Amino acid sequence: MSYSAIQRLGAEALGTALLVCTVVGSGIMADALSADDAVSLLGNTIATGAMLYVLITILGPISGAHFNPAVTLVFALKRELAWALALGYVLVQIGGGILGTWLAHFMFELDVLQWSQKVRTGEAQWGAEMVATFGLLLTILGGLQHRASAIPALVGLYITAAYWFTASTSFANPAVAIARAFTNTFSGIRPTDLSGFVLAQIAGALLAWAVGTWLLTPKARS
């Protein structure tokens, strides 16, 4: 099946909005139900991994289910997505992500408009974001190469794991990072800390593109 550019952009906006709403909303719920940060993070993790599986399954056939400017960048570099449409993807991903944050605030009766004060900065955090994004992109590229039907599960499981093995709790997504700057709740990040996260995420995506191009390209037999 083929879908129009408007349908594809709509799928990216909707998917990113629901993804961020899940991240922020589950963080608010988990924080309200438990004073233990580990328990709150576990609740946040399970909800995010589960929602990724659902969103990629239902929206993947329409837009590719990027929901992430880093993923869109790599697919544009691979010439599997036109640059003009890629720019559109990035814009609606960011807009959809912010809308998802506001929707979560509305559902939990919080001020819709707010800024995060949660400090997330430093070399360890940036390195963690680079690792998280590298792993996510390599998971996607490898999954598409070897078992495309498993992508929803692969991405959901990878993010579930990366919440726990990275120091940053694996944002791995510039649109999600930007959207989380708009919430002063469990999952927030200070706006002033965004640049380090986004640059690290882009670096991780570019590294995954380079490594994936080398590792996943079969060589002809002599």
Secondary structure, 3 states (H helix, E strand, C coil): CCCCHHHHHHHHHHHHHHHHHHHHHHHHHHHHHCCCHHHHHHHHHHHHHHHHHHHHHHHHHHHCCCCCHHHHHHHHHCCCCCHHHHHHHHHHHHHHHHHHHHHHHHHCCCCCCCCCCCCCCCHHHHHHHHHHHHHHHHHHHHHHHHCHHHHHHHHHHHHHHHHHHCCCCCCCCHHHHHHHCCCCCCCCCCHHHHHHHHHHHHHHHHHHHHHHHHHCCCCCCC
